[in-house]
Amino acid sequence: MARTVVDLRDDLIARARRVTGLKRKVDIVNAALEAFVDQHEAYRAILRLRGRVRFRGTSGALLRERHGAHR
């Protein structure tokens, strides 16, 4: 494991501690990096589907299905 010196914003560390329950800064940074990489890989996978998936329906139907009929 490599050691790196970085300046971290105290307000973001405090928010991350509240949200994740993690206490150690190294755990917070590692969790954030893992989430970032996972999100980026998922985004790339979705982009690779471009032109391969057909959506049949309306955006209104999609929103009703996703958020319930009360919309």
PQR file with spaces between the fields and no chain letter, atoms N, CA, C, O and H, PARSE charges and radii, in Angstrom:
ATOM       1  N    MET     1       0.854   -1.169    0.000 -0.4000 1.5000
ATOM       2  CA   MET     1       0.000    0.000    0.000 -0.0000 2.0000
ATOM       3  C    MET     1       0.901    1.234    0.000  0.5500 1.7000
ATOM       4  O    MET     1       1.880    1.298    0.744 -0.5500 1.4000
ATOM       5  N    ALA     2       0.566    2.200   -0.831 -0.4000 1.5000
ATOM       6  CA   ALA     2       1.366    3.422   -0.942 -0.0000 2.0000
ATOM       7  C    ALA     2       0.892    4.474    0.053  0.5500 1.7000
ATOM       8  O    ALA     2      -0.296    4.576    0.356 -0.5500 1.4000
ATOM       9  H    ALA     2      -0.229    2.148   -1.435  0.4000 1.0000
ATOM      10  N    ARG     3       1.835    5.242    0.545 -0.4000 1.5000
ATOM      11  CA   ARG     3       1.508    6.356    1.434 -0.0000 2.0000
ATOM      12  C    ARG     3       1.545    7.632    0.611  0.5500 1.7000
ATOM      13  O    ARG     3       2.488    7.865   -0.145 -0.5500 1.4000
ATOM      14  H    ARG     3       2.800    5.159    0.298  0.4000 1.0000
ATOM      15  N    THR     4       0.518    8.458    0.761 -0.4000 1.5000
ATOM      16  CA   THR     4       0.413    9.711    0.028 -0.0000 2.0000
ATOM      17  C    THR     4      -0.060   10.793    0.973  0.5500 1.7000
ATOM      18  O    THR     4      -0.943   10.561    1.798 -0.5500 1.4000
ATOM      19  H    THR     4      -0.248    8.269    1.375  0.4000 1.0000
ATOM      20  N    VAL     5       0.514   11.957    0.860 -0.4000 1.5000
ATOM      21  CA   VAL     5       0.094   13.097    1.674 -0.0000 2.0000
ATOM      22  C    VAL     5      -0.876   13.925    0.842  0.5500 1.7000
ATOM      23  O    VAL     5      -0.554   14.344   -0.270 -0.5500 1.4000
ATOM      24  H    VAL     5       1.232   12.146    0.189  0.4000 1.0000
ATOM      25  N    VAL     6      -2.072   14.159    1.392 -0.4000 1.5000
ATOM      26  CA   VAL     6      -3.077   14.973    0.700 -0.0000 2.0000
ATOM      27  C    VAL     6      -3.727   15.912    1.708  0.5500 1.7000
ATOM      28  O    VAL     6      -3.810   15.612    2.899 -0.5500 1.4000
ATOM      29  H    VAL     6      -2.333   13.818    2.296  0.4000 1.0000
ATOM      30  N    ASP     7      -4.182   17.046    1.209 -0.4000 1.5000
ATOM      31  CA   ASP     7      -4.961   17.975    2.025 -0.0000 2.0000
ATOM      32  C    ASP     7      -6.433   17.639    1.833  0.5500 1.7000
ATOM      33  O    ASP     7      -6.942   17.667    0.712 -0.5500 1.4000
ATOM      34  H    ASP     7      -4.114   17.291    0.242  0.4000 1.0000
ATOM      35  N    LEU     8      -7.111   17.325    2.923 -0.4000 1.5000
ATOM      36  CA   LEU     8      -8.525   16.966    2.875 -0.0000 2.0000
ATOM      37  C    LEU     8      -9.344   18.056    3.541  0.5500 1.7000
ATOM      38  O    LEU     8      -8.954   18.609    4.569 -0.5500 1.4000
ATOM      39  H    LEU     8      -6.698   17.302    3.834  0.4000 1.0000
ATOM      40  N    ARG     9     -10.480   18.353    2.939 -0.4000 1.5000
ATOM      41  CA   ARG     9     -11.369   19.356    3.538 -0.0000 2.0000
ATOM      42  C    ARG     9     -12.029   18.776    4.779  0.5500 1.7000
ATOM      43  O    ARG     9     -12.659   17.720    4.723 -0.5500 1.4000
ATOM      44  H    ARG     9     -10.797   17.903    2.103  0.4000 1.0000
ATOM      45  N    ASP    10     -11.879   19.471    5.893 -0.4000 1.5000
ATOM      46  CA   ASP    10     -12.436   18.994    7.160 -0.0000 2.0000
ATOM      47  C    ASP    10     -13.948   18.822    7.095  0.5500 1.7000
ATOM      48  O    ASP    10     -14.493   17.881    7.670 -0.5500 1.4000
ATOM      49  H    ASP    10     -11.367   20.329    5.938  0.4000 1.0000
ATOM      50  N    ASP    11     -14.632   19.737    6.388 -0.4000 1.5000
ATOM      51  CA   ASP    11     -16.092   19.648    6.302 -0.0000 2.0000
ATOM      52  C    ASP    11     -16.523   18.393    5.546  0.5500 1.7000
ATOM      53  O    ASP    11     -17.515   17.761    5.909 -0.5500 1.4000
ATOM      54  H    ASP    11     -14.189   20.502    5.921  0.4000 1.0000
ATOM      55  N    LEU    12     -15.782   18.028    4.493 -0.4000 1.5000
ATOM      56  CA   LEU    12     -16.138   16.821    3.746 -0.0000 2.0000
ATOM      57  C    LEU    12     -15.835   15.554    4.540  0.5500 1.7000
ATOM      58  O    LEU    12     -16.589   14.583    4.480 -0.5500 1.4000
ATOM      59  H    LEU    12     -14.976   18.542    4.198  0.4000 1.0000
ATOM      60  N    ILE    13     -14.745   15.568    5.274 -0.4000 1.5000
ATOM      61  CA   ILE    13     -14.422   14.414    6.126 -0.0000 2.0000
ATOM      62  C    ILE    13     -15.511   14.240    7.183  0.5500 1.7000
ATOM      63  O    ILE    13     -15.942   13.118    7.448 -0.5500 1.4000
ATOM      64  H    ILE    13     -14.133   16.357    5.322  0.4000 1.0000
ATOM      65  N    ALA    14     -15.956   15.340    7.785 -0.4000 1.5000
ATOM      66  CA   ALA    14     -17.015   15.268    8.802 -0.0000 2.0000
ATOM      67  C    ALA    14     -18.310   14.724    8.201  0.5500 1.7000
ATOM      68  O    ALA    14     -18.970   13.878    8.804 -0.5500 1.4000
ATOM      69  H    ALA    14     -15.606   16.251    7.569  0.4000 1.0000
ATOM      70  N    ARG    15     -18.672   15.207    7.015 -0.4000 1.5000
ATOM      71  CA   ARG    15     -19.886   14.717    6.346 -0.0000 2.0000
ATOM      72  C    ARG    15     -19.758   13.236    6.011  0.5500 1.7000
ATOM      73  O    ARG    15     -20.697   12.463    6.201 -0.5500 1.4000
ATOM      74  H    ARG    15     -18.136   15.894    6.525  0.4000 1.0000
ATOM      75  N    ALA    16     -18.580   12.847    5.509 -0.4000 1.5000
ATOM      76  CA   ALA    16     -18.364   11.445    5.153 -0.0000 2.0000
ATOM      77  C    ALA    16     -18.447   10.549    6.384  0.5500 1.7000
ATOM      78  O    ALA    16     -18.976    9.439    6.313 -0.5500 1.4000
ATOM      79  H    ALA    16     -17.818   13.475    5.354  0.4000 1.0000
ATOM      80  N    ARG    17     -17.931   11.024    7.498 -0.4000 1.5000
ATOM      81  CA   ARG    17     -18.022   10.246    8.742 -0.0000 2.0000
ATOM      82  C    ARG    17     -19.479   10.037    9.146  0.5500 1.7000
ATOM      83  O    ARG    17     -19.872    8.940    9.542 -0.5500 1.4000
ATOM      84  H    ARG    17     -17.502   11.925    7.556  0.4000 1.0000
ATOM      85  N    ARG    18     -20.278   11.108    9.041 -0.4000 1.5000
ATOM      86  CA   ARG    18     -21.703   10.997    9.395 -0.0000 2.0000
ATOM      87  C    ARG    18     -22.429   10.042    8.455  0.5500 1.7000
ATOM      88  O    ARG    18     -23.221    9.210    8.896 -0.5500 1.4000
ATOM      89  H    ARG    18     -19.959   11.999    8.720  0.4000 1.0000
ATOM      90  N    VAL    19     -22.160   10.162    7.178 -0.4000 1.5000
ATOM      91  CA   VAL    19     -22.884    9.363    6.178 -0.0000 2.0000
ATOM      92  C    VAL    19     -22.479    7.895    6.213  0.5500 1.7000
ATOM      93  O    VAL    19     -23.330    7.011    6.114 -0.5500 1.4000
ATOM      94  H    VAL    19     -21.516   10.838    6.819  0.4000 1.0000
ATOM      95  N    THR    20     -21.181    7.635    6.353 -0.4000 1.5000
ATOM      96  CA   THR    20     -20.697    6.252    6.248 -0.0000 2.0000
ATOM      97  C    THR    20     -20.528    5.554    7.582  0.5500 1.7000
ATOM      98  O    THR    20     -20.565    4.325    7.652 -0.5500 1.4000
ATOM      99  H    THR    20     -20.489    8.353    6.433  0.4000 1.0000
ATOM     100  N    GLY    21     -20.343    6.325    8.640 -0.4000 1.5000
ATOM     101  CA   GLY    21     -20.040    5.723    9.928 -0.0000 2.0000
ATOM     102  C    GLY    21     -18.573    5.353   10.074  0.5500 1.7000
ATOM     103  O    GLY    21     -18.157    4.831   11.108 -0.5500 1.4000
ATOM     104  H    GLY    21     -20.312    7.322    8.583  0.4000 1.0000
ATOM     105  N    LEU    22     -17.792    5.624    9.038 -0.4000 1.5000
ATOM     106  CA   LEU    22     -16.352    5.337    9.100 -0.0000 2.0000
ATOM     107  C    LEU    22     -15.661    6.415    9.921  0.5500 1.7000
ATOM     108  O    LEU    22     -16.045    7.583    9.866 -0.5500 1.4000
ATOM     109  H    LEU    22     -18.130    6.048    8.198  0.4000 1.0000
ATOM     110  N    LYS    23     -14.658    6.034   10.670 -0.4000 1.5000
ATOM     111  CA   LYS    23     -13.960    6.981   11.544 -0.0000 2.0000
ATOM     112  C    LYS    23     -12.599    7.394   11.006  0.5500 1.7000
ATOM     113  O    LYS    23     -12.219    8.561   11.090 -0.5500 1.4000
ATOM     114  H    LYS    23     -14.345    5.085   10.714  0.4000 1.0000
ATOM     115  N    ARG    24     -11.870    6.436   10.455 -0.4000 1.5000
ATOM     116  CA   ARG    24     -10.504    6.720   10.009 -0.0000 2.0000
ATOM     117  C    ARG    24     -10.513    7.362    8.624  0.5500 1.7000
ATOM     118  O    ARG    24     -11.245    6.935    7.731 -0.5500 1.4000
ATOM     119  H    ARG    24     -12.179    5.487   10.386  0.4000 1.0000
ATOM     120  N    LYS    25      -9.694    8.385    8.464 -0.4000 1.5000
ATOM     121  CA   LYS    25      -9.629    9.086    7.182 -0.0000 2.0000
ATOM     122  C    LYS    25      -9.211    8.160    6.054  0.5500 1.7000
ATOM     123  O    LYS    25      -9.725    8.267    4.940 -0.5500 1.4000
ATOM     124  H    LYS    25      -9.099    8.732    9.190  0.4000 1.0000
ATOM     125  N    VAL    26      -8.290    7.259    6.328 -0.4000 1.5000
ATOM     126  CA   VAL    26      -7.838    6.342    5.279 -0.0000 2.0000
ATOM     127  C    VAL    26      -8.996    5.474    4.790  0.5500 1.7000
ATOM     128  O    VAL    26      -9.094    5.190    3.596 -0.5500 1.4000
ATOM     129  H    VAL    26      -7.872    7.172    7.232  0.4000 1.0000
ATOM     130  N    ASP    27      -9.871    5.051    5.697 -0.4000 1.5000
ATOM     131  CA   ASP    27     -11.031    4.242    5.311 -0.0000 2.0000
ATOM     132  C    ASP    27     -12.011    5.064    4.479  0.5500 1.7000
ATOM     133  O    ASP    27     -12.593    4.561    3.519 -0.5500 1.4000
ATOM     134  H    ASP    27      -9.791    5.281    6.667  0.4000 1.0000
ATOM     135  N    ILE    28     -12.190    6.324    4.851 -0.4000 1.5000
ATOM     136  CA   ILE    28     -13.087    7.214    4.109 -0.0000 2.0000
ATOM     137  C    ILE    28     -12.564    7.445    2.695  0.5500 1.7000
ATOM     138  O    ILE    28     -13.316    7.357    1.725 -0.5500 1.4000
ATOM     139  H    ILE    28     -11.717    6.733    5.631  0.4000 1.0000
ATOM     140  N    VAL    29     -11.280    7.739    2.585 -0.4000 1.5000
ATOM     141  CA   VAL    29     -10.689    7.999    1.267 -0.0000 2.0000
ATOM     142  C    VAL    29     -10.743    6.740    0.406  0.5500 1.7000
ATOM     143  O    VAL    29     -11.083    6.819   -0.775 -0.5500 1.4000
ATOM     144  H    VAL    29     -10.669    7.810    3.374  0.4000 1.0000
ATOM     145  N    ASN    30     -10.416    5.587    0.973 -0.4000 1.5000
ATOM     146  CA   ASN    30     -10.480    4.343    0.204 -0.0000 2.0000
ATOM     147  C    ASN    30     -11.907    4.029   -0.243  0.5500 1.7000
ATOM     148  O    ASN    30     -12.113    3.583   -1.372 -0.5500 1.4000
ATOM     149  H    ASN    30     -10.140    5.523    1.932  0.4000 1.0000
ATOM     150  N    ALA    31     -12.890    4.254    0.623 -0.4000 1.5000
ATOM     151  CA   ALA    31     -14.290    4.019    0.256 -0.0000 2.0000
ATOM     152  C    ALA    31     -14.721    4.975   -0.856  0.5500 1.7000
ATOM     153  O    ALA    31     -15.434    4.578   -1.778 -0.5500 1.4000
ATOM     154  H    ALA    31     -12.723    4.617    1.540  0.4000 1.0000
ATOM     155  N    ALA    32     -14.292    6.224   -0.769 -0.4000 1.5000
ATOM     156  CA   ALA    32     -14.637    7.209   -1.796 -0.0000 2.0000
ATOM     157  C    ALA    32     -14.008    6.846   -3.138  0.5500 1.7000
ATOM     158  O    ALA    32     -14.658    6.953   -4.178 -0.5500 1.4000
ATOM     159  H    ALA    32     -13.713    6.547   -0.020  0.4000 1.0000
ATOM     160  N    LEU    33     -12.753    6.421   -3.119 -0.4000 1.5000
ATOM     161  CA   LEU    33     -12.089    6.018   -4.356 -0.0000 2.0000
ATOM     162  C    LEU    33     -12.756    4.795   -4.974  0.5500 1.7000
ATOM     163  O    LEU    33     -12.937    4.726   -6.189 -0.5500 1.4000
ATOM     164  H    LEU    33     -12.226    6.334   -2.274  0.4000 1.0000
ATOM     165  N    GLU    34     -13.117    3.840   -4.136 -0.4000 1.5000
ATOM     166  CA   GLU    34     -13.786    2.644   -4.640 -0.0000 2.0000
ATOM     167  C    GLU    34     -15.142    3.000   -5.255  0.5500 1.7000
ATOM     168  O    GLU    34     -15.492    2.498   -6.323 -0.5500 1.4000
ATOM     169  H    GLU    34     -12.971    3.897   -3.149  0.4000 1.0000
ATOM     170  N    ALA    35     -15.898    3.863   -4.582 -0.4000 1.5000
ATOM     171  CA   ALA    35     -17.200    4.284   -5.109 -0.0000 2.0000
ATOM     172  C    ALA    35     -17.027    5.039   -6.425  0.5500 1.7000
ATOM     173  O    ALA    35     -17.803    4.840   -7.359 -0.5500 1.4000
ATOM     174  H    ALA    35     -15.613    4.271   -3.715  0.4000 1.0000
ATOM     175  N    PHE    36     -16.023    5.898   -6.503 -0.4000 1.5000
ATOM     176  CA   PHE    36     -15.764    6.658   -7.717 -0.0000 2.0000
ATOM     177  C    PHE    36     -15.445    5.727   -8.885  0.5500 1.7000
ATOM     178  O    PHE    36     -15.995    5.883   -9.975 -0.5500 1.4000
ATOM     179  H    PHE    36     -15.392    6.060   -5.744  0.4000 1.0000
ATOM     180  N    VAL    37     -14.563    4.766   -8.657 -0.4000 1.5000
ATOM     181  CA   VAL    37     -14.171    3.842   -9.721 -0.0000 2.0000
ATOM     182  C    VAL    37     -15.360    2.973  -10.129  0.5500 1.7000
ATOM     183  O    VAL    37     -15.594    2.771  -11.321 -0.5500 1.4000
ATOM     184  H    VAL    37     -14.117    4.639   -7.771  0.4000 1.0000
ATOM     185  N    ASP    38     -16.111    2.458   -9.157 -0.4000 1.5000
ATOM     186  CA   ASP    38     -17.292    1.640   -9.464 -0.0000 2.0000
ATOM     187  C    ASP    38     -18.294    2.424  -10.300  0.5500 1.7000
ATOM     188  O    ASP    38     -18.835    1.906  -11.277 -0.5500 1.4000
ATOM     189  H    ASP    38     -15.920    2.622   -8.189  0.4000 1.0000
ATOM     190  N    GLN    39     -18.543    3.681   -9.912 -0.4000 1.5000
ATOM     191  CA   GLN    39     -19.497    4.529  -10.631 -0.0000 2.0000
ATOM     192  C    GLN    39     -19.019    4.794  -12.057  0.5500 1.7000
ATOM     193  O    GLN    39     -19.808    4.750  -13.001 -0.5500 1.4000
ATOM     194  H    GLN    39     -18.104    4.101   -9.117  0.4000 1.0000
ATOM     195  N    HIS    40     -17.741    5.066  -12.206 -0.4000 1.5000
ATOM     196  CA   HIS    40     -17.191    5.335  -13.528 -0.0000 2.0000
ATOM     197  C    HIS    40     -17.286    4.097  -14.416  0.5500 1.7000
ATOM     198  O    HIS    40     -17.643    4.204  -15.589 -0.5500 1.4000
ATOM     199  H    HIS    40     -17.100    5.102  -11.439  0.4000 1.0000
ATOM     200  N    GLU    41     -16.971    2.926  -13.871 -0.4000 1.5000
ATOM     201  CA   GLU    41     -17.068    1.689  -14.640 -0.0000 2.0000
ATOM     202  C    GLU    41     -18.512    1.397  -15.042  0.5500 1.7000
ATOM     203  O    GLU    41     -18.763    0.941  -16.157 -0.5500 1.4000
ATOM     204  H    GLU    41     -16.681    2.839  -12.918  0.4000 1.0000
ATOM     205  N    ALA    42     -19.458    1.656  -14.144 -0.4000 1.5000
ATOM     206  CA   ALA    42     -20.877    1.448  -14.456 -0.0000 2.0000
ATOM     207  C    ALA    42     -21.319    2.404  -15.560  0.5500 1.7000
ATOM     208  O    ALA    42     -22.064    2.014  -16.458 -0.5500 1.4000
ATOM     209  H    ALA    42     -19.254    2.027  -13.238  0.4000 1.0000
ATOM     210  N    TYR    43     -20.865    3.645  -15.495 -0.4000 1.5000
ATOM     211  CA   TYR    43     -21.193    4.635  -16.520 -0.0000 2.0000
ATOM     212  C    TYR    43     -20.658    4.189  -17.873  0.5500 1.7000
ATOM     213  O    TYR    43     -21.357    4.279  -18.882 -0.5500 1.4000
ATOM     214  H    TYR    43     -20.259    3.961  -14.765  0.4000 1.0000
ATOM     215  N    ARG    44     -19.424    3.711  -17.896 -0.4000 1.5000
ATOM     216  CA   ARG    44     -18.828    3.229  -19.147 -0.0000 2.0000
ATOM     217  C    ARG    44     -19.609    2.031  -19.693  0.5500 1.7000
ATOM     218  O    ARG    44     -19.798    1.917  -20.904 -0.5500 1.4000
ATOM     219  H    ARG    44     -18.856    3.638  -17.076  0.4000 1.0000
ATOM     220  N    ALA    45     -20.057    1.151  -18.820 -0.4000 1.5000
ATOM     221  CA   ALA    45     -20.832   -0.012  -19.253 -0.0000 2.0000
ATOM     222  C    ALA    45     -22.156    0.423  -19.873  0.5500 1.7000
ATOM     223  O    ALA    45     -22.601   -0.157  -20.863 -0.5500 1.4000
ATOM     224  H    ALA    45     -19.904    1.244  -17.836  0.4000 1.0000
ATOM     225  N    ILE    46     -22.778    1.433  -19.297 -0.4000 1.5000
ATOM     226  CA   ILE    46     -24.029    1.955  -19.857 -0.0000 2.0000
ATOM     227  C    ILE    46     -23.766    2.580  -21.221  0.5500 1.7000
ATOM     228  O    ILE    46     -24.547    2.384  -22.152 -0.5500 1.4000
ATOM     229  H    ILE    46     -22.417    1.904  -18.493  0.4000 1.0000
ATOM     230  N    LEU    47     -22.688    3.321  -21.348 -0.4000 1.5000
ATOM     231  CA   LEU    47     -22.355    3.933  -22.636 -0.0000 2.0000
ATOM     232  C    LEU    47     -22.130    2.872  -23.717  0.5500 1.7000
ATOM     233  O    LEU    47     -22.464    3.098  -24.880 -0.5500 1.4000
ATOM     234  H    LEU    47     -22.053    3.480  -20.592  0.4000 1.0000
ATOM     235  N    ARG    48     -21.573    1.732  -23.348 -0.4000 1.5000
ATOM     236  CA   ARG    48     -21.347    0.667  -24.327 -0.0000 2.0000
ATOM     237  C    ARG    48     -22.661    0.085  -24.858  0.5500 1.7000
ATOM     238  O    ARG    48     -22.680   -0.541  -25.917 -0.5500 1.4000
ATOM     239  H    ARG    48     -21.302    1.549  -22.403  0.4000 1.0000
ATOM     240  N    LEU    49     -23.757    0.292  -24.121 -0.4000 1.5000
ATOM     241  CA   LEU    49     -25.070   -0.195  -24.571 -0.0000 2.0000
ATOM     242  C    LEU    49     -25.719    0.735  -25.587  0.5500 1.7000
ATOM     243  O    LEU    49     -26.753    0.403  -26.166 -0.5500 1.4000
ATOM     244  H    LEU    49     -23.742    0.800  -23.261  0.4000 1.0000
ATOM     245  N    ARG    50     -25.125    1.880  -25.800 -0.4000 1.5000
ATOM     246  CA   ARG    50     -25.711    2.877  -26.701 -0.0000 2.0000
ATOM     247  C    ARG    50     -25.966    2.258  -28.078  0.5500 1.7000
ATOM     248  O    ARG    50     -25.078    1.675  -28.700 -0.5500 1.4000
ATOM     249  H    ARG    50     -24.285    2.150  -25.329  0.4000 1.0000
ATOM     250  N    GLY    51     -27.203    2.407  -28.521 -0.4000 1.5000
ATOM     251  CA   GLY    51     -27.593    1.873  -29.819 -0.0000 2.0000
ATOM     252  C    GLY    51     -27.980    0.410  -29.797  0.5500 1.7000
ATOM     253  O    GLY    51     -28.415   -0.117  -30.821 -0.5500 1.4000
ATOM     254  H    GLY    51     -27.925    2.880  -28.015  0.4000 1.0000
ATOM     255  N    ARG    52     -27.841   -0.262  -28.678 -0.4000 1.5000
ATOM     256  CA   ARG    52     -28.159   -1.687  -28.583 -0.0000 2.0000
ATOM     257  C    ARG    52     -29.477   -1.959  -27.873  0.5500 1.7000
ATOM     258  O    ARG    52     -30.026   -3.056  -27.978 -0.5500 1.4000
ATOM     259  H    ARG    52     -27.488    0.165  -27.846  0.4000 1.0000
ATOM     260  N    VAL    53     -29.982   -0.976  -27.159 -0.4000 1.5000
ATOM     261  CA   VAL    53     -31.194   -1.153  -26.361 -0.0000 2.0000
ATOM     262  C    VAL    53     -32.274   -0.230  -26.902  0.5500 1.7000
ATOM     263  O    VAL    53     -32.030    0.949  -27.157 -0.5500 1.4000
ATOM     264  H    VAL    53     -29.537   -0.085  -27.074  0.4000 1.0000
ATOM     265  N    ARG    54     -33.449   -0.770  -27.072 -0.4000 1.5000
ATOM     266  CA   ARG    54     -34.580    0.052  -27.527 -0.0000 2.0000
ATOM     267  C    ARG    54     -35.557    0.231  -26.375  0.5500 1.7000
ATOM     268  O    ARG    54     -35.930   -0.725  -25.695 -0.5500 1.4000
ATOM     269  H    ARG    54     -33.648   -1.728  -26.865  0.4000 1.0000
ATOM     270  N    PHE    55     -35.953    1.458  -26.179 -0.4000 1.5000
ATOM     271  CA   PHE    55     -36.943    1.767  -25.153 -0.0000 2.0000
ATOM     272  C    PHE    55     -38.273    1.969  -25.837  0.5500 1.7000
ATOM     273  O    PHE    55     -38.397    2.791  -26.745 -0.5500 1.4000
ATOM     274  H    PHE    55     -35.650    2.234  -26.731  0.4000 1.0000
ATOM     275  N    ARG    56     -39.259    1.226  -25.407 -0.4000 1.5000
ATOM     276  CA   ARG    56     -40.603    1.375  -25.967 -0.0000 2.0000
ATOM     277  C    ARG    56     -41.500    1.905  -24.862  0.5500 1.7000
ATOM     278  O    ARG    56     -41.683    1.263  -23.828 -0.5500 1.4000
ATOM     279  H    ARG    56     -39.159    0.558  -24.670  0.4000 1.0000
ATOM     280  N    GLY    57     -42.033    3.040  -25.087 -0.4000 1.5000
ATOM     281  CA   GLY    57     -42.887    3.671  -24.095 -0.0000 2.0000
ATOM     282  C    GLY    57     -42.614    5.158  -24.084  0.5500 1.7000
ATOM     283  O    GLY    57     -41.867    5.678  -24.913 -0.5500 1.4000
ATOM     284  H    GLY    57     -41.884    3.562  -25.927  0.4000 1.0000
ATOM     285  N    THR    58     -43.226    5.830  -23.136 -0.4000 1.5000
ATOM     286  CA   THR    58     -43.043    7.268  -23.029 -0.0000 2.0000
ATOM     287  C    THR    58     -42.240    7.583  -21.779  0.5500 1.7000
ATOM     288  O    THR    58     -42.146    6.766  -20.863 -0.5500 1.4000
ATOM     289  H    THR    58     -43.833    5.408  -22.462  0.4000 1.0000
ATOM     290  N    SER    59     -41.675    8.753  -21.754 -0.4000 1.5000
ATOM     291  CA   SER    59     -40.940    9.149  -20.555 -0.0000 2.0000
ATOM     292  C    SER    59     -41.895    9.254  -19.365  0.5500 1.7000
ATOM     293  O    SER    59     -41.500    8.978  -18.233 -0.5500 1.4000
ATOM     294  H    SER    59     -41.751    9.416  -22.498  0.4000 1.0000
ATOM     295  N    GLY    60     -43.135    9.648  -19.606 -0.4000 1.5000
ATOM     296  CA   GLY    60     -44.124    9.711  -18.537 -0.0000 2.0000
ATOM     297  C    GLY    60     -44.382    8.346  -17.920  0.5500 1.7000
ATOM     298  O    GLY    60     -44.495    8.221  -16.701 -0.5500 1.4000
ATOM     299  H    GLY    60     -43.456    9.872  -20.526  0.4000 1.0000
ATOM     300  N    ALA    61     -44.473    7.326  -18.761 -0.4000 1.5000
ATOM     301  CA   ALA    61     -44.683    5.957  -18.264 -0.0000 2.0000
ATOM     302  C    ALA    61     -43.488    5.510  -17.439  0.5500 1.7000
ATOM     303  O    ALA    61     -43.642    4.862  -16.404 -0.5500 1.4000
ATOM     304  H    ALA    61     -44.381    7.428  -19.752  0.4000 1.0000
ATOM     305  N    LEU    62     -42.306    5.858  -17.901 -0.4000 1.5000
ATOM     306  CA   LEU    62     -41.100    5.492  -17.164 -0.0000 2.0000
ATOM     307  C    LEU    62     -41.078    6.168  -15.797  0.5500 1.7000
ATOM     308  O    LEU    62     -40.750    5.531  -14.796 -0.5500 1.4000
ATOM     309  H    LEU    62     -42.181    6.385  -18.742  0.4000 1.0000
ATOM     310  N    LEU    63     -41.423    7.443  -15.747 -0.4000 1.5000
ATOM     311  CA   LEU    63     -41.444    8.166  -14.475 -0.0000 2.0000
ATOM     312  C    LEU    63     -42.502    7.614  -13.531  0.5500 1.7000
ATOM     313  O    LEU    63     -42.259    7.488  -12.331 -0.5500 1.4000
ATOM     314  H    LEU    63     -41.690    7.961  -16.559  0.4000 1.0000
ATOM     315  N    ARG    64     -43.677    7.283  -14.065 -0.4000 1.5000
ATOM     316  CA   ARG    64     -44.733    6.714  -13.216 -0.0000 2.0000
ATOM     317  C    ARG    64     -44.286    5.385  -12.635  0.5500 1.7000
ATOM     318  O    ARG    64     -44.538    5.102  -11.463 -0.5500 1.4000
ATOM     319  H    ARG    64     -43.875    7.386  -15.040  0.4000 1.0000
ATOM     320  N    GLU    65     -43.627    4.571  -13.439 -0.4000 1.5000
ATOM     321  CA   GLU    65     -43.160    3.277  -12.972 -0.0000 2.0000
ATOM     322  C    GLU    65     -42.074    3.446  -11.909  0.5500 1.7000
ATOM     323  O    GLU    65     -42.045    2.717  -10.918 -0.5500 1.4000
ATOM     324  H    GLU    65     -43.422    4.800  -14.391  0.4000 1.0000
ATOM     325  N    ARG    66     -41.201    4.396  -12.121 -0.4000 1.5000
ATOM     326  CA   ARG    66     -40.079    4.600  -11.203 -0.0000 2.0000
ATOM     327  C    ARG    66     -40.519    5.267   -9.912  0.5500 1.7000
ATOM     328  O    ARG    66     -40.040    4.900   -8.839 -0.5500 1.4000
ATOM     329  H    ARG    66     -41.225    4.989  -12.927  0.4000 1.0000
ATOM     330  N    HIS    67     -41.420    6.240   -9.991 -0.4000 1.5000
ATOM     331  CA   HIS    67     -41.755    7.056   -8.821 -0.0000 2.0000
ATOM     332  C    HIS    67     -43.180    6.832   -8.310  0.5500 1.7000
ATOM     333  O    HIS    67     -43.615    7.504   -7.374 -0.5500 1.4000
ATOM     334  H    HIS    67     -41.809    6.538  -10.862  0.4000 1.0000
ATOM     335  N    GLY    68     -43.878    5.930   -8.895 -0.4000 1.5000
ATOM     336  CA   GLY    68     -45.228    5.645   -8.424 -0.0000 2.0000
ATOM     337  C    GLY    68     -46.269    6.449   -9.193  0.5500 1.7000
ATOM     338  O    GLY    68     -45.945    7.426   -9.869 -0.5500 1.4000
ATOM     339  H    GLY    68     -43.525    5.385   -9.655  0.4000 1.0000
ATOM     340  N    ALA    69     -47.495    6.032   -9.080 -0.4000 1.5000
ATOM     341  CA   ALA    69     -48.578    6.623   -9.854 -0.0000 2.0000
ATOM     342  C    ALA    69     -48.999    7.997   -9.356  0.5500 1.7000
ATOM     343  O    ALA    69     -49.756    8.684  -10.041 -0.5500 1.4000
ATOM     344  H    ALA    69     -47.758    5.239   -8.531  0.4000 1.0000
ATOM     345  N    HIS    70     -48.533    8.416   -8.189 -0.4000 1.5000
ATOM     346  CA   HIS    70     -48.978    9.696   -7.621 -0.0000 2.0000
ATOM     347  C    HIS    70     -48.374   10.888   -8.352  0.5500 1.7000
ATOM     348  O    HIS    70     -48.748   12.021   -8.047 -0.5500 1.4000
ATOM     349  H    HIS    70     -47.917    7.858   -7.633  0.4000 1.0000
ATOM     350  N    ARG    71     -47.496   10.701   -9.264 -0.4000 1.5000
ATOM     351  CA   ARG    71     -46.893   11.826  -10.003 -0.0000 2.0000
ATOM     352  C    ARG    71     -47.722   12.215  -11.170  0.5500 1.7000
ATOM     353  O    ARG    71     -47.366   13.140  -11.900 -0.5500 1.4000
ATOM     354  H    ARG    71     -47.192    9.781   -9.511  0.4000 1.0000
